[in-house]
Amino acid sequence: MASLSSSIVTFLFTYIEGSTRLWEEYPEGMKEALARHDALLREAIPFALRLRPRPRRS
């Protein structure tokens, strides 16, 4: 059996409250909000962890 990596893995989950309703009512606004959300995380995570997260796949 192959040995397991000893690296630390961290998962970060975020939630936009009421997002299902917001997507239904304001799809264009939510596209912008999600883009802003992702941009904030792309800035904050490397600063906090000194890492570069992988880009989101479309």
N, CA, C and O atoms as a GROMACS GRO file, in nm:
protein
  232
    1MET      N    1   0.084  -0.118   0.000
    1MET     CA    2   0.000   0.000   0.000
    1MET      C    3   0.088   0.124   0.000
    1MET      O    4   0.186   0.131   0.074
    2ALA      N    5   0.054   0.221  -0.082
    2ALA     CA    6   0.130   0.345  -0.091
    2ALA      C    7   0.115   0.424   0.038
    2ALA      O    8   0.009   0.423   0.101
    3SER      N    9   0.221   0.491   0.077
    3SER     CA   10   0.214   0.571   0.200
    3SER      C   11   0.134   0.699   0.174
    3SER      O   12   0.136   0.754   0.064
    4LEU      N   13   0.066   0.743   0.276
    4LEU     CA   14  -0.012   0.865   0.266
    4LEU      C   15   0.077   0.987   0.281
    4LEU      O   16   0.180   0.982   0.348
    5SER      N   17   0.038   1.095   0.217
    5SER     CA   18   0.112   1.220   0.227
    5SER      C   19   0.104   1.274   0.369
    5SER      O   20   0.001   1.259   0.436
    6SER      N   21   0.209   1.334   0.414
    6SER     CA   22   0.208   1.394   0.548
    6SER      C   23   0.178   1.544   0.541
    6SER      O   24   0.189   1.615   0.641
    7SER      N   25   0.139   1.593   0.422
    7SER     CA   26   0.106   1.734   0.405
    7SER      C   27  -0.025   1.768   0.474
    7SER      O   28  -0.113   1.682   0.489
    8ILE      N   29  -0.036   1.892   0.516
    8ILE     CA   30  -0.161   1.940   0.574
    8ILE      C   31  -0.251   1.989   0.461
    8ILE      O   32  -0.206   2.064   0.374
    9VAL      N   33  -0.375   1.949   0.463
    9VAL     CA   34  -0.473   1.992   0.364
    9VAL      C   35  -0.582   2.069   0.437
    9VAL      O   36  -0.634   2.023   0.539
   10THR      N   37  -0.616   2.184   0.384
   10THR     CA   38  -0.720   2.268   0.445
   10THR      C   39  -0.830   2.293   0.343
   10THR      O   40  -0.802   2.325   0.227
   11PHE      N   41  -0.953   2.278   0.386
   11PHE     CA   42  -1.068   2.308   0.302
   11PHE      C   43  -1.137   2.431   0.357
   11PHE      O   44  -1.152   2.446   0.478
   12LEU      N   45  -1.179   2.518   0.268
   12LEU     CA   46  -1.253   2.637   0.307
   12LEU      C   47  -1.384   2.637   0.231
   12LEU      O   48  -1.387   2.635   0.108
   13PHE      N   49  -1.493   2.637   0.306
   13PHE     CA   50  -1.625   2.643   0.247
   13PHE      C   51  -1.687   2.778   0.281
   13PHE      O   52  -1.675   2.825   0.394
   14THR      N   53  -1.751   2.839   0.185
   14THR     CA   54  -1.820   2.964   0.210
   14THR      C   55  -1.967   2.946   0.171
   14THR      O   56  -2.002   2.857   0.095
   15TYR      N   57  -2.050   3.032   0.224
   15TYR     CA   58  -2.192   3.024   0.199
   15TYR      C   59  -2.246   3.166   0.186
   15TYR      O   60  -2.220   3.252   0.270
   16ILE      N   61  -2.321   3.189   0.081
   16ILE     CA   62  -2.387   3.317   0.065
   16ILE      C   63  -2.531   3.296   0.108
   16ILE      O   64  -2.608   3.227   0.041
   17GLU      N   65  -2.568   3.355   0.220
   17GLU     CA   66  -2.700   3.334   0.278
   17GLU      C   67  -2.810   3.376   0.179
   17GLU      O   68  -2.805   3.485   0.122
   18GLY      N   69  -2.906   3.288   0.161
   18GLY     CA   70  -3.018   3.316   0.071
   18GLY      C   71  -2.981   3.310  -0.076
   18GLY      O   72  -3.052   3.365  -0.160
   19SER      N   73  -2.872   3.244  -0.108
   19SER     CA   74  -2.822   3.247  -0.246
   19SER      C   75  -2.918   3.183  -0.347
   19SER      O   76  -2.927   3.230  -0.461
   20THR      N   77  -2.988   3.078  -0.309
   20THR     CA   78  -3.079   3.014  -0.404
   20THR      C   79  -3.186   3.113  -0.449
   20THR      O   80  -3.212   3.128  -0.569
   21ARG      N   81  -3.248   3.179  -0.355
   21ARG     CA   82  -3.350   3.279  -0.387
   21ARG      C   83  -3.290   3.393  -0.467
   21ARG      O   84  -3.349   3.440  -0.565
   22LEU      N   85  -3.172   3.438  -0.426
   22LEU     CA   86  -3.108   3.550  -0.495
   22LEU      C   87  -3.073   3.513  -0.639
   22LEU      O   88  -3.088   3.596  -0.729
   23TRP      N   89  -3.027   3.389  -0.664
   23TRP     CA   90  -2.998   3.345  -0.800
   23TRP      C   91  -3.125   3.346  -0.884
   23TRP      O   92  -3.123   3.384  -1.001
   24GLU      N   93  -3.237   3.304  -0.822
   24GLU     CA   94  -3.363   3.301  -0.897
   24GLU      C   95  -3.414   3.442  -0.928
   24GLU      O   96  -3.464   3.466  -1.038
   25GLU      N   97  -3.401   3.533  -0.834
   25GLU     CA   98  -3.455   3.668  -0.850
   25GLU      C   99  -3.360   3.764  -0.921
   25GLU      O  100  -3.404   3.852  -0.995
   26TYR      N  101  -3.230   3.747  -0.900
   26TYR     CA  102  -3.132   3.842  -0.953
   26TYR      C  103  -3.011   3.768  -1.013
   26TYR      O  104  -2.900   3.782  -0.961
   27PRO      N  105  -3.029   3.691  -1.118
   27PRO     CA  106  -2.917   3.612  -1.171
   27PRO      C  107  -2.796   3.696  -1.214
   27PRO      O  108  -2.682   3.658  -1.189
   28GLU      N  109  -2.820   3.810  -1.276
   28GLU     CA  110  -2.707   3.894  -1.319
   28GLU      C  111  -2.636   3.954  -1.198
   28GLU      O  112  -2.512   3.959  -1.194
   29GLY      N  113  -2.712   3.999  -1.100
   29GLY     CA  114  -2.652   4.054  -0.979
   29GLY      C  115  -2.572   3.949  -0.903
   29GLY      O  116  -2.467   3.980  -0.846
   30MET      N  117  -2.621   3.826  -0.903
   30MET     CA  118  -2.549   3.719  -0.833
   30MET      C  119  -2.421   3.681  -0.906
   30MET      O  120  -2.323   3.643  -0.842
   31LYS      N  121  -2.421   3.691  -1.038
   31LYS     CA  122  -2.296   3.666  -1.111
   31LYS      C  123  -2.189   3.765  -1.066
   31LYS      O  124  -2.074   3.729  -1.044
   32GLU      N  125  -2.231   3.891  -1.054
   32GLU     CA  126  -2.137   3.994  -1.008
   32GLU      C  127  -2.097   3.972  -0.863
   32GLU      O  128  -1.980   3.986  -0.828
   33ALA      N  129  -2.194   3.936  -0.779
   33ALA     CA  130  -2.165   3.912  -0.638
   33ALA      C  131  -2.070   3.794  -0.621
   33ALA      O  132  -1.978   3.798  -0.538
   34LEU      N  133  -2.091   3.687  -0.698
   34LEU     CA  134  -2.004   3.570  -0.687
   34LEU      C  135  -1.863   3.602  -0.738
   34LEU      O  136  -1.765   3.553  -0.682
   35ALA      N  137  -1.855   3.682  -0.843
   35ALA     CA  138  -1.723   3.723  -0.893
   35ALA      C  139  -1.650   3.805  -0.786
   35ALA      O  140  -1.530   3.788  -0.767
   36ARG      N  141  -1.721   3.893  -0.717
   36ARG     CA  142  -1.661   3.973  -0.609
   36ARG      C  143  -1.620   3.883  -0.493
   36ARG      O  144  -1.512   3.899  -0.438
   37HIS      N  145  -1.706   3.790  -0.457
   37HIS     CA  146  -1.678   3.692  -0.352
   37HIS      C  147  -1.548   3.618  -0.384
   37HIS      O  148  -1.459   3.607  -0.300
   38ASP      N  149  -1.538   3.567  -0.508
   38ASP     CA  150  -1.419   3.492  -0.548
   38ASP      C  151  -1.294   3.580  -0.547
   38ASP      O  152  -1.187   3.535  -0.506
   39ALA      N  153  -1.308   3.704  -0.592
   39ALA     CA  154  -1.193   3.796  -0.593
   39ALA      C  155  -1.144   3.824  -0.451
   39ALA      O  156  -1.024   3.828  -0.426
   40LEU      N  157  -1.238   3.844  -0.358
   40LEU     CA  158  -1.200   3.868  -0.219
   40LEU      C  159  -1.124   3.748  -0.162
   40LEU      O  160  -1.024   3.764  -0.092
   41LEU      N  161  -1.173   3.629  -0.192
   41LEU     CA  162  -1.105   3.509  -0.142
   41LEU      C  163  -0.968   3.493  -0.206
   41LEU      O  164  -0.873   3.454  -0.138
   42ARG      N  165  -0.957   3.521  -0.336
   42ARG     CA  166  -0.827   3.511  -0.403
   42ARG      C  167  -0.724   3.605  -0.341
   42ARG      O  168  -0.604   3.576  -0.341
   43GLU      N  169  -0.770   3.718  -0.288
   43GLU     CA  170  -0.679   3.812  -0.222
   43GLU      C  171  -0.651   3.770  -0.078
   43GLU      O  172  -0.536   3.776  -0.033
   44ALA      N  173  -0.754   3.729  -0.007
   44ALA     CA  174  -0.740   3.702   0.136
   44ALA      C  175  -0.666   3.573   0.168
   44ALA      O  176  -0.585   3.569   0.260
   45ILE      N  177  -0.693   3.469   0.092
   45ILE     CA  178  -0.632   3.339   0.125
   45ILE      C  179  -0.480   3.341   0.112
   45ILE      O  180  -0.411   3.301   0.205
   46PRO      N  181  -0.426   3.387  -0.001
   46PRO     CA  182  -0.279   3.390  -0.008
   46PRO      C  183  -0.216   3.478   0.099
   46PRO      O  184  -0.110   3.446   0.152
   47PHE      N  185  -0.280   3.589   0.130
   47PHE     CA  186  -0.228   3.678   0.233
   47PHE      C  187  -0.224   3.606   0.367
   47PHE      O  188  -0.125   3.615   0.440
   48ALA      N  189  -0.332   3.535   0.399
   48ALA     CA  190  -0.341   3.467   0.528
   48ALA      C  191  -0.255   3.342   0.534
   48ALA      O  192  -0.194   3.314   0.637
   49LEU      N  193  -0.248   3.267   0.427
   49LEU     CA  194  -0.181   3.137   0.429
   49LEU      C  195  -0.051   3.133   0.350
   49LEU      O  196   0.021   3.033   0.351
   50ARG      N  197  -0.022   3.241   0.281
   50ARG     CA  198   0.097   3.248   0.196
   50ARG      C  199   0.095   3.138   0.089
   50ARG      O  200   0.198   3.081   0.055
   51LEU      N  201  -0.025   3.111   0.037
   51LEU     CA  202  -0.044   3.012  -0.069
   51LEU      C  203  -0.120   3.075  -0.184
   51LEU      O  204  -0.176   3.184  -0.170
   52ARG      N  205  -0.122   3.008  -0.296
   52ARG     CA  206  -0.200   3.056  -0.409
   52ARG      C  207  -0.305   2.950  -0.442
   52ARG      O  208  -0.270   2.840  -0.486
   53PRO      N  209  -0.434   2.981  -0.422
   53PRO     CA  210  -0.538   2.881  -0.451
   53PRO      C  211  -0.554   2.859  -0.601
   53PRO      O  212  -0.524   2.947  -0.681
   54ARG      N  213  -0.601   2.740  -0.637
   54ARG     CA  214  -0.627   2.710  -0.777
   54ARG      C  215  -0.750   2.787  -0.824
   54ARG      O  216  -0.843   2.805  -0.746
   55PRO      N  217  -0.751   2.832  -0.950
   55PRO     CA  218  -0.868   2.906  -1.000
   55PRO      C  219  -0.991   2.816  -1.010
   55PRO      O  220  -0.979   2.694  -1.028
   56ARG      N  221  -1.108   2.876  -0.998
   56ARG     CA  222  -1.235   2.804  -1.010
   56ARG      C  223  -1.254   2.763  -1.155
   56ARG      O  224  -1.227   2.842  -1.246
   57ARG      N  225  -1.299   2.641  -1.176
   57ARG     CA  226  -1.330   2.595  -1.312
   57ARG      C  227  -1.472   2.635  -1.348
   57ARG      O  228  -1.562   2.626  -1.265
   58SER      N  229  -1.491   2.678  -1.471
   58SER     CA  230  -1.626   2.718  -1.516
   58SER      C  231  -1.704   2.599  -1.564
   58SER      O  232  -1.819   2.612  -1.606
   0.00000   0.00000   0.00000
